[in-house]
Amino acid sequence: MFDILAFANHFGLKTYYTSLKASKRPFTVIEVDRPGLEMAGFFEYHQKSRLVLIGKKEVSYLAHMTYENAYNVFLNICGDETPGIIMCHDVKCPKVIIDAAKVKECCVYGTEVETSTFEADALNYLCEKLAPRTSIHANCLRIFDEGVLIIGDSGIGKSEVSLDLIKRGHTLVADDRVEISNVRNQLIAEAPEIIYGMMEVRGVGIIDITRTFSINSLKKRSRIKYIINLVHFDPTKPLDRLGNQIKYKEILNIPVQEIVIPVSPGRSIAEVIEVAITNLKLKEYGFDSAYELEKKLTEFRNRKKKK
């Protein structure tokens, strides 16, 4: 659970009012709110569970209200579901807000940052803290500056392939366990803190990537762009020989383009993965090798028919 106290500590907010109970109020939504019509006593569409930001505009309006009216307004604003109130732009917190907050046990903090800037910072931070998350058994690397998730059955060689890719100059994000979050419809991968920078190599044990290779061989997090699915080679199963079939795998309701690569003895999987990622990037730039081959074959057949 992510509460208002953790939020205040992250942004270094100064305290106008808090209590043990108030500091435990959790965030349940990403949105923040600046009271507009609420200041005039209209609460029909008030979003009760949003963080409330107060700036110069709201404080100026308060100066034209009676204490009783302002007190009743902030009794409603400081509802049980409100995470807290932030006084922005270094404005002095009016006594009426603190009085209402004490009755409702709702935290009131302050910041020197202007209201619009703090609103953007708060939204960005809450987007990450409250993002849908999952954890999967996989490896994640930056290959040719693209985040690539390598999945496959246990023991198929994900770590060994990753090690080979790191030796080729690519960057490790996570080995064995990948924490994935959906931040603004982008999948962000990172390693669990306890195993960050570590890799298990069968027969060798645990190695420290930065000490074994260099600090440039490790990255804290990355957006996931592609998925490489390593499978055991089965000659009885049909394969996409041309590579013109586009497959997707959903993670946290986000489709990610997937390539299935059969693993067999003597095959350099690291080289194949490099070629696969390069080919995907070429497609994004408008060059499709399979399409070009089909076009050449069509032109060849047409010329043959004319003869």
Buried (B, 14 or more C-beta within 10 A) or exposed (E): EBBBBEBBEEBEBEEBBBEEEBBEBEBEBBEBBBBEEBBEEEBEEBEBBBBBBBBEBBBEBBEEBEEEBBBBBBBBBBBEEBBBBBBBBEBEBBEBBBBBBBEBBBBBBBBEBEBEEBBEBBBEBBBEBBBEEEEBEBBBBBBEEBBBBBBBEEEBBBBBBBBBBBEEEBBBBBBBBBBBBBBEEEBBBBBEEEBBBBBEBEEEEEBEBEEEBEEEBBBEBBEBBBBBBBBEEEEEEEEEEEBEEEEEBEBBEBEBBBBBBBBEEEEEBBEBBBEBBEBBBEBEEEEBEBEEEEEEEEEEEEEEEEE
